[in-house]
Amino acid sequence: KREEEQKVPVVGSLREVYEESRWSKEEERYKQITTQFANVFDGLQPDFFARAPGRVNLIGEHVDYSGYGVLPMALSQDVVTATKTIYNPIESNQQPKLTIHISSMNPSIYTPKTVSFNLQPNNPSPLFHELQIDNSHHWTN
């Protein structure tokens, strides 16, 4: 795809994301995430990382969708996820499933969780029909 068509920027190095003063700190952080991932998931390595930068609204929280002005500001804090995709072939008479295993860098506070979804072969967005949020779990809001 052409770069302007990409919805999510893809980079090959942390140096393309973080400012130079943070390179060594962030490289160490990603190594820790990779090590924890391998510890939790039987030695597997992540296929990729996804990063969501922090943001705060200085003024205008929850009013932007009503047409009022806002003043958002980026923060240096971010959330990083490590992801591994595994294809498990199924028998022709079985229903395909998507299973997601979630774990935190601090599993003693945020206990790991596994959720599974049945997939419909001809439905491009089956998760929206089946997804039910478990409000009793402390990771949801």
C-alpha positions in Angstrom: 0.0 0.0 0.0 1.0 3.6 -0.5 2.1 5.3 2.7 -0.9 7.7 2.7 -3.3 4.8 2.5 -2.0 3.1 5.6 -4.4 3.6 8.6 -1.8 2.6 11.1 1.8 3.7 10.7 4.3 0.9 10.6 7.9 1.5 11.6 10.9 -0.7 11.7 12.7 0.8 14.6 12.0 2.4 18.0 14.1 5.3 16.8 11.4 6.2 14.4 8.9 6.6 17.3 10.8 8.0 20.3 13.0 11.1 20.6 16.7 10.4 20.8 17.0 11.1 24.5 14.6 8.2 25.2 16.1 5.6 22.8 18.1 3.5 25.3 15.4 3.6 28.0 12.7 2.5 25.5 14.9 -0.2 24.0 15.3 -1.6 27.5 11.6 -1.4 28.1 10.8 -3.3 24.9 13.3 -6.0 25.9 11.6 -6.3 29.3 8.2 -6.7 27.5 9.6 -9.3 25.2 11.2 -11.2 28.1 7.9 -11.1 30.1 6.0 -12.2 27.0 8.3 -15.2 26.6 7.9 -16.1 30.3 4.1 -16.0 30.1 3.7 -17.6 26.7 6.0 -20.6 26.9 9.1 -19.0 25.2 7.2 -17.5 22.3 8.4 -14.2 20.9 6.0 -11.4 19.8 5.3 -11.0 16.1 4.9 -7.2 16.6 4.3 -4.4 19.1 1.4 -1.9 19.0 1.8 1.4 20.7 -0.9 3.9 21.7 0.5 7.3 22.8 -0.9 9.1 25.8 -3.1 12.1 25.5 -4.9 14.5 27.8 -7.6 17.1 27.1 -6.6 20.3 28.8 -10.1 21.7 28.1 -13.1 20.2 26.6 -13.4 16.7 28.0 -16.4 14.9 26.4 -17.6 18.0 24.6 -15.8 17.7 21.2 -18.6 15.4 19.9 -21.1 18.2 20.7 -19.3 20.7 18.5 -17.4 22.6 21.3 -13.7 23.3 21.2 -11.1 21.1 22.8 -7.4 21.4 23.5 -5.8 17.9 23.5 -2.1 17.5 24.3 0.1 14.5 23.7 1.9 12.9 26.6 5.2 11.0 26.7 3.5 8.0 28.5 2.2 5.3 26.2 0.7 1.8 26.2 2.5 -0.9 24.4 1.1 -4.4 23.5 3.2 -7.3 22.3 1.2 -9.6 20.0 1.7 -13.1 18.6 -0.6 -14.7 16.1 -0.9 -18.4 15.9 -2.8 -20.3 13.3 -4.3 -23.6 14.5 -5.9 -25.6 11.7 -9.3 -27.1 12.6 -11.3 -30.1 11.3 -13.9 -29.2 8.7 -16.7 -30.0 11.1 -15.5 -27.6 13.8 -16.5 -24.0 14.3 -13.5 -21.6 13.9 -12.6 -19.7 17.0 -10.5 -16.7 17.9 -8.9 -17.0 21.3 -7.1 -14.0 22.9 -4.8 -14.5 25.9 -4.2 -11.3 27.8 -1.5 -10.7 30.4 0.1 -7.7 32.0 3.6 -6.8 32.9 2.3 -7.1 36.5 0.2 -10.2 36.6 0.0 -10.2 40.4 -2.2 -7.1 40.1 -3.8 -7.7 36.7 -4.5 -11.4 36.5 -4.2 -13.0 33.1 -7.5 -13.6 31.2 -8.5 -15.7 28.2 -11.5 -15.0 26.0 -12.7 -16.9 22.9 -15.1 -15.9 20.1 -16.8 -18.2 17.5 -16.1 -17.0 14.0 -18.5 -17.1 11.1 -16.7 -17.9 7.8 -18.7 -15.3 5.7 -19.0 -12.6 8.4 -16.2 -10.0 8.3 -17.0 -8.7 11.8 -18.3 -11.5 14.0 -16.8 -10.1 17.2 -19.2 -7.2 17.4 -22.2 -9.6 17.5 -20.7 -12.0 20.1 -18.6 -9.7 22.3 -20.0 -9.3 25.8 -18.0 -7.3 28.3 -17.4 -9.0 31.6 -17.9 -6.0 33.9 -16.8 -8.0 37.0 -13.2 -8.2 35.7 -11.0 -5.3 36.9 -9.6 -4.7 33.4 -12.9 -3.5 32.0 -14.9 -0.3 32.5 
